[in-house]
Amino acid sequence: PALVDRLAREQMPLTVCPQSNLRLAVVGDMSEHPIRQMLQSGLKATVNSDDPAYFGGYVNDNFNSLVDAVGLTGDEILGLVRNSFEASFLDQDSKSRRLAELAAAAES
């Protein structure tokens, strides 16, 4: 709990690779993936792919597997995408532009 509190407080980005987590037996079934708990704990989780040829998919495949298995809401998906932009190595102006585009797309 202390580590989770610290990671949430510091907004340390966490790279989450769901299909890799499944293949490496971090979770026994994708429906057990803790991504929702991570978000509810205030963690800056991002969805990524880890060696797509071996672990079975690119970023969209990882998102889709979570949506199908966990039933992520639109707001949760937007939060994960927002986290990805905020945690990226883009310069601040580029981040701001992308986040504004994301917000505009979410409103339409």
SERO-4910 file (N, C-alpha, C, O; in steps of 0.05 Angstrom, whole numbers):
BEGIN
 pado doro    nc1    nc2    nc3   cac1   cac2   cac3    cc1    cc2    cc3    oc1    oc2    oc3
  Pro    A     16    -24      0      0      0      0     17     26      0      9     45    -12
  Ala    A     40     25     14     57     49     15     68     55    -13     70     78    -21
  Leu    A     75     34    -28     86     39    -55     64     50    -73     69     68    -88
  Val    A     40     39    -72     18     48    -88     13     78    -81      9     94   -100
  Asp    A     12     84    -56      8    112    -48     29    130    -59     23    152    -69
  Arg    A     54    122    -58     76    138    -68     74    141    -99     77    163   -109
  Leu    A     69    119   -113     67    121   -142     44    139   -150     46    154   -169
  Ala    A     21    138   -136     -1    155   -142      6    184   -136      0    202   -151
  Arg    A     18    189   -113     24    216   -105     44    229   -124     41    252   -132
  Glu    A     64    214   -133     85    224   -151     77    223   -180     90    233   -197
  Gln    A     54    209   -186     44    206   -213     66    194   -231     70    202   -254
  Met    A     79    174   -220    100    159   -235     85    142   -256     69    125   -250
  Pro    A     92    146   -282     79    131   -303     85    101   -301    108     93   -296
  Leu    A     65     84   -304     69     55   -304     61     44   -331     39     47   -340
  Thr    A     80     30   -343     76     17   -368     63    -10   -364     75    -28   -352
  Val    A     38    -13   -373     23    -37   -369     19    -51   -396     10    -39   -415
  Cys    A     27    -76   -398     25    -92   -422      7   -116   -417     17   -137   -410
  Pro    A    -19   -113   -420    -38   -134   -411    -33   -161   -424    -34   -181   -410
  Gln    A    -28   -162   -450    -24   -188   -463      1   -202   -453      3   -226   -450
  Ser    A     22   -186   -448     46   -196   -436     41   -206   -408     50   -227   -400
  Asn    A     25   -191   -393     18   -199   -366      4   -227   -366      8   -243   -348
  Leu    A    -13   -231   -386    -27   -257   -388     -7   -279   -396     -8   -300   -383
  Arg    A      9   -274   -416     28   -295   -425     48   -302   -404     57   -325   -403
  Leu    A     56   -283   -387     75   -288   -366     62   -297   -340     76   -299   -319
  Ala    A     36   -301   -340     21   -311   -318     20   -292   -294     18   -300   -271
  Val    A     22   -266   -300     18   -245   -279    -11   -246   -271    -18   -242   -248
  Val    A    -28   -251   -291    -57   -256   -287    -64   -282   -300    -53   -289   -320
  Gly    A    -82   -297   -288    -90   -323   -299   -110   -321   -321   -111   -338   -339
  Asp    A   -124   -298   -322   -144   -293   -342   -146   -263   -345   -143   -248   -325
  Met    A   -150   -253   -369   -150   -224   -374   -172   -211   -357   -168   -187   -350
  Ser    A   -193   -225   -350   -214   -212   -334   -204   -206   -306   -217   -191   -291
  Glu    A   -182   -218   -298   -170   -213   -271   -150   -189   -271   -139   -182   -250
  His    A   -146   -177   -295   -126   -156   -297   -133   -133   -278   -156   -124   -277
  Pro    A   -114   -122   -263   -119   -101   -244   -120    -73   -255   -118    -54   -239
  Ile    A   -123    -69   -281   -121    -42   -292   -141    -23   -280   -135      0   -275
  Arg    A   -166    -32   -276   -186    -15   -264   -178     -7   -235   -181     17   -228
  Gln    A   -168    -26   -220   -160    -19   -193   -136      1   -193   -135     18   -176
  Met    A   -119     -2   -213    -97     16   -215   -107     45   -220    -98     64   -207
  Leu    A   -126     47   -238   -137     74   -243   -152     85   -219   -150    108   -212
  Gln    A   -168     68   -206   -182     76   -182   -164     84   -159   -172    100   -142
  Ser    A   -140     74   -159   -120     81   -139   -105    106   -146    -88    115   -131
  Gly    A   -111    118   -169    -98    143   -177    -72    138   -191    -56    158   -193
  Leu    A    -66    114   -199    -40    109   -212    -41    118   -241    -62    117   -254
  Lys    A    -19    128   -251    -16    137   -279     -8    114   -296     14    112   -306
  Ala    A    -27     95   -300    -23     72   -317    -26     79   -346    -43     96   -353
  Thr    A    -10     66   -363    -12     69   -392    -13     41   -404     -1     22   -393
  Val    A    -28     38   -426    -29     12   -439     -9     12   -462     -9     30   -478
  Asn    A      7    -10   -463     28    -12   -483     29    -40   -493     15    -58   -484
  Ser    A     47    -44   -513     52    -71   -523     81    -78   -515     98    -61   -514
  Asp    A     85   -104   -511    111   -113   -503    119   -136   -522    108   -158   -519
  Asp    A    136   -131   -541    144   -151   -561    120   -164   -574    114   -187   -569
  Pro    A    106   -148   -591     80   -157   -602     82   -185   -616     62   -200   -615
  Ala    A    104   -191   -629    105   -217   -643    104   -240   -623     93   -261   -629
  Tyr    A    115   -236   -600    116   -258   -580     91   -258   -562     80   -279   -556
  Phe    A     83   -234   -553     62   -232   -533     34   -228   -546     14   -228   -531
  Gly    A     33   -226   -572      7   -227   -585     -8   -202   -592    -32   -203   -595
  Gly    A      5   -179   -593    -10   -157   -603      3   -130   -599     21   -126   -582
  Tyr    A     -6   -111   -615      3    -83   -613    -14    -69   -593    -31    -81   -579
  Val    A    -10    -43   -590    -24    -27   -570    -55    -30   -572    -68    -35   -552
  Asn    A    -66    -27   -596    -95    -29   -598   -105    -57   -590   -126    -59   -578
  Asp    A    -89    -78   -596    -97   -105   -587    -98   -107   -557   -115   -120   -546
  Asn    A    -79    -94   -544    -78    -94   -515   -102    -79   -503   -114    -88   -484
  Phe    A   -108    -56   -515   -132    -41   -506   -157    -58   -511   -174    -61   -493
  Asn    A   -160    -70   -534   -184    -86   -541   -187   -109   -522   -209   -116   -514
  Ser    A   -165   -122   -515   -167   -145   -497   -176   -137   -470   -191   -151   -456
  Leu    A   -168   -113   -461   -178   -103   -435   -207    -95   -437   -223   -101   -419
  Val    A   -214    -81   -458   -242    -73   -461   -260    -98   -461   -281    -98   -448
  Asp    A   -252   -118   -476   -269   -143   -478   -270   -157   -451   -292   -167   -443
  Ala    A   -248   -160   -438   -246   -177   -414   -255   -162   -388   -267   -174   -371
  Val    A   -248   -137   -386   -252   -122   -361   -276   -103   -364   -289    -95   -344
  Gly    A   -283    -96   -389   -306    -79   -394   -299    -50   -386   -315    -36   -374
  Leu    A   -276    -41   -395   -268    -13   -389   -289      6   -400   -300      2   -422
  Thr    A   -295     27   -385   -314     48   -394   -299     67   -413   -275     67   -415
  Gly    A   -315     83   -427   -303    104   -444   -286    123   -428   -264    131   -438
  Asp    A   -295    130   -405   -279    148   -388   -252    135   -379   -232    149   -378
  Glu    A   -253    109   -373   -228     96   -366   -209     94   -389   -185     98   -386
  Ile    A   -220     89   -413   -203     88   -437   -190    115   -442   -166    117   -447
  Leu    A   -207    136   -440   -196    163   -444   -175    170   -423   -155    182   -430
  Gly    A   -179    161   -399   -159    166   -378   -133    152   -384   -111    163   -380
  Leu    A   -134    128   -394   -110    113   -402    -95    127   -425    -71    129   -425
  Val    A   -110    136   -445    -98    150   -467    -86    177   -458    -64    184   -466
  Arg    A   -101    191   -441    -91    216   -430    -65    211   -414    -45    226   -418
  Asn    A    -64    190   -398    -40    183   -384    -17    178   -402      6    186   -397
  Ser    A    -22    165   -425     -1    160   -444     11    185   -455     36    187   -458
  Phe    A     -6    204   -462      5    229   -472     20    244   -451     42    255   -456
  Glu    A      9    245   -427     23    259   -405     49    247   -398     68    261   -390
  Ala    A     52    220   -401     76    206   -393     96    205   -416    119    195   -413
  Ser    A     88    214   -440    105    211   -463    129    230   -462    131    248   -445
  Phe    A    148    225   -480    171    242   -483    167    266   -501    186    280   -509
  Leu    A    142    271   -509    136    294   -525    142    320   -510    141    320   -485
  Asp    A    149    341   -524    153    367   -511    126    377   -501    105    368   -510
  Gln    A    126    396   -483    102    404   -469     81    416   -489     57    411   -486
  Asp    A     90    431   -509     71    441   -529     57    419   -544     33    420   -548
  Ser    A     72    399   -552     60    376   -566     41    361   -548     19    352   -557
  Lys    A     48    357   -523     30    343   -504      4    359   -502    -17    347   -503
  Ser    A      7    385   -498    -17    402   -495    -35    400   -519    -60    398   -516
  Arg    A    -24    401   -543    -39    399   -568    -54    372   -569    -77    371   -575
  Arg    A    -39    350   -564    -51    324   -565    -73    320   -544    -94    308   -550
  Leu    A    -68    330   -521    -89    328   -499   -114    345   -507   -136    336   -501
  Ala    A   -110    368   -519   -133    384   -528   -148    369   -550   -173    369   -550
  Glu    A   -134    356   -569   -146    341   -590   -162    317   -578   -184    311   -587
  Leu    A   -151    304   -558   -164    282   -544   -190    292   -531   -211    279   -533
  Ala    A   -188    315   -517   -212    325   -503   -233    333   -523   -257    328   -519
  Ala    A   -225    345   -546   -245    352   -567   -258    327   -579   -282    327   -583
  Ala    A   -242    306   -584   -253    282   -595   -272    268   -575   -292    257   -583
  Ala    A   -266    270   -550   -283    258   -529   -310    272   -527   -330    260   -520
  Glu    A   -310    298   -533   -335    313   -531   -353    309   -555   -377    314   -554
  Ser    A   -341    300   -578   -358    297   -602   -371    271   -604   -386    265   -623
***
